[in-house]
Amino acid sequence: MNSLTEVSPMKRRASPGALRQFVARLIREQPVGAAAGIVFVLFLFCGVFAHLLAPYGFNEISPIERLKPPSLRHLFGTDNLGRDVLSRCLYGARLSVIIGLSAAALATVISVTIGTITAYIGGRFDMIAQRFVDAYMSFPELVILIAVVSVLGPGMIQIIGILSLVLGIAGSRIIRSAVLSARENLYVHAAQSIGASTGRILWRHILPNIMPPIIVLFTTRVGAVILAESGLSFLGLGVPPPAPTWGGMLSGSARTYMFQGPWLALAPGLCLTVVVYATNVFGDALRDLLDPRMRNSR
């Protein structure tokens, strides 16, 4: 029984060579997904280094240059107060990075916790817990977000907490199905037969073998969080001004001065569209590469 670790694939450690092979497979088999991954990395880079990339401050006002069209001085033009739209889009990417990664990470943790525990324990506990999940999923997510934010008030911390809880409960179904499949493997039964604790089995045998769906769930949740946060900001329930967000830029001066300066809506709208689309395509490409059933179907 001491060869248990040889039966379970949990001890396989990703080497630099394996990472290079995975990237090569991604480029060879999923070229569109690889391009989307590059866009996603650029989005993270722009968000982290927004203070270095932005040519102006996000709230730097110049009334003389109000509603200027795109030019070499202002690549995305200026808004009704003379603020540089490119700089505000870059700082908006920073807020999207913070909210998107934080809420997606917390939502993934919640999904893994609920899905793993309920699937492994099973029985009546699993049935009762899943009925609560069914009842929750019957309500539209946007309605829940609007109701809770209206009570708690707008703010970054509130949005991260609410989005992580809303998406985490719904995503537990995906993790539950993966755990139900992984717990039937022989190495899990072997660990149970030698008296391994539940925590050790979950941590050392179940969790490493459900990492592919966890990774895919995280990447898709990033795009969903960014889109949900932009929707709340558009409705005036997101991060309060003067902090720039893509949804807030679409809701504020863009609606009022859209016909005088169409770039006010095009710039944040295109940023939001490209990032969310690239994130979802990248997540789909990871799913196709990490799921052996998809690989066999090809």
N, C-alpha and C positions, 0 to 999 in steps of 0.2 A: 504493500500500500504506500510505500514511500516514493513510488514513482508517480504519484498523483499529479505532480506538477508537470510530468512529461505528457500525461494524457490531456490536460487542459492547456489551451493555447495562450493562457494568460501571461506566461513568462516571456513571450516573444517581445523583445524590445525593438522599437523602431530605430534602425541605424541610419546614418546619413545616406548610405547607398540605397536603402529602401525608400527613403524620402525622395531621392532623385528619380528612382524608378517610378514612383507614384506620380511625380510631376510630369515625367516623360509620357506616361500612360494618359494622363489628363490632356496633354497637348496633342497626342496622337489620336486618341479615341474621342475626345470631347473638345474640339478646337473652339467651338462657341463658348463652352463652359470655361475654358482656359482664358479666353478674352474677357469673359465676365469676371473671372477671378482677378485679372489685372485691374479692371475698373474698380472692383471692390477694394483692392489694396491701395489704389490711388485715392479712393474716397477716405480710407483710414489715414493715409498720409496727409491729405489736405486738412482733415479734422484735427490731427495731432499738432501739425505745424502751421495752423491757421495764422497765428500771430507773426510768423516769419514770412508767409506767402502773401498775406493781404497787403496791398499797397497803401491802404489807408485804414484808419480806425473804423470799427463798425458803426460808430455813432458820431463820426466826424462830419460836421455840417458845414456846407459851403453854399449859402443862398445864391451866390452869383452863378453857380453851375447847376441849378436845379433843372431836372427833366432834360438833361443832355443825352443825346443818342449815343450808342456805342462808338467809341473812338480809341485811338492809341492811348490817350490819357486815361480814359475810363472804358475798359474793354466791354463791360456789360452795361454801360451808361450810368446815369444817376437817377435818384428818385425825386420826389417832390420837395424834399428838404435839402437836396444837393449831396446826399450821401452816396458813396460809391457802392453800386449794386454787387460788384464782384467781391468786394471785401465783406459785405454782409452775407453773401452766399457762402464764403469760406468759413466765417464764424458760425453760420448756421450749420455747416457740416460738422463743426466741432461739437455743437450741442446734440446733433443727431448721432454722432459717434458715442458720446457719453451716455445718452439716453438709450440708444439702440443696443449697445453692447451690455450695459448694466442690466436693463430690463430683460434682454434675451438670456443673459447668464442666469439671473434669478428665476426666470420662467423655466429654464431648462432644469435647474436644481429642483424646483417644485414638481415638475413633471416626472423627473427621475425618482424623487422620493415617493410620491403618491403611486406611480405606476409600478415601481419595484416592490414596494411593501405589499400592496394589495394583490399583485399577481403571484408573489411568492407564497404568501400566507394562504390565499385562496379561500374557498369555502364561503360561509355566510358573511364573513368580514368583507371579502371581495365583492360579494353581491350587493351588500348594503352601501359600500363606498361607491360602487359604480352607479347605483341608482341616484345618489347625490350628484355625481358627475353628469348623468343624463338630465337631471332636473336643471342643473346649471347651464348646460349647453343648449337647453331649449330657449333661453333668453338671448336676444341679439347682443353681441358684444359691444357695439357702439352705444346702445341704449344704456348698458351697465356703466360704461366709461363716462358718459355724459352725466348720469345720475350721481355717481360717486364723486367725480371731480366737482360737480356743483355743490356738493355738501362739504367736501374737504377744502375746496379752493384750489386755484391753479398754482403750479409750482413744479420744479424739476423733481424733487423728492416724491411728491404725491403721484406724479405721472409714472415714475419708475416703479413705485410700489404697486400701483393699480394695474398697470400693464403686465407686470410680472405675474401677479396673482391671476388676472383674467386669462392670459395665454398659458400659464403654467397648468391650471386645472384642465383646460381643454386638451393640452398636449400630453397629458398623462395616459390617454388611451393608446397613443403610439408606443410609448415605452412599455406599457402593460402587455401589449401583444408581443413585443420583442422578448420580454422576460418570460412569458408563458412558453415561448419556443425554447429559450436558453435553459430553463430549469429542467427540461427533459433530457438534457445531454448526459452521457455516461459519467463524465467527471463530476457532475453535480451529485448524482446518486452515489458515487464513490465517496465523496466528501461527507455526505450525510451518513453513510454506513460506518465511517470511522468516528462519528460523533463530533464533527466540526460544528461550531456554533453557527447560528443563523447569520450573525453579522459578518463572520469570516467568509461564509459561502457567498453572501451578497457582494462583499467587497473584493474578494479574490477570484471568484469564479463567474458570477453573473455579470457584474458591472463591466469588466474588461471586454466581455463578449457581446455587449450591446452598444459599444461605442460608435459603430457606424450610424445607427439611427439617431443617437444622441448628437453627433456632429451635424448631421443633416438637419435635425430639428433646430439646433442652435442657429445655423446659417439662415434658415427660412424665417426664424423668429426675428432676426435682426431687421429684415425688410418689413415684416409685419409691424414691428414696433415703430419704425421710422414713419411708415404710412399712417399708423394710428395717431402718433404724436402730431404729425402734420395736420391730420383732420381735426384734432382737438384745438390746435393752435389756430386753424382757420375759423373755428367757431368761437374763438376767444377764450378757450378753456385750457390753453397750453401754458408754456413758459411766458410769464408776463413781460411786456416791453420794459426797457429798451433792448433786451437781449434779442438778437435776430434769430428767427426760425423760418424755415422754408414755408411752412403753413401760415405763419403770421405774416410773412411778406406777401403771400398770395391774398390774404384777407384784408390787409391794411391799404396801403397806397395803391396797390396793384388794381384793386377793384374800382377805386375812385378815379385814377388817372390812366386806366387801361387804354383808352382811345388816344390820349395824348402821348403816352409812352408805353407801347405794347411790350417793350423789353422788361418792364417791371413785373409782368406776369410770366413772360417766356423764360427768363433766367432761373428763378426758383422752381418753376414748373418742370423745366427740362432737367434740372439737377435732381429733383425728386423722382422723376420718371426713370432716368438712367440708372440711378443708384438702386432703387427698388427692383427694377427689372434685372439688373446685373446680379444682385444678391440672390434673387430667386433662381435665375439660370445657373448660377454657381452652385447653389444648393442641390438643384436637380442633377447637375453633372457629378457632384460628389455621391449622390445617392446611386446613380448608375454605376459608378466605379466601385463603391464599397459593398453594394448588394450583390451577392453571388448569383441570385436568381436572375437579376437583370443581365449579368455578364453571360450566363448560360443561354439566355434567350437570344442574345446577339450571335 
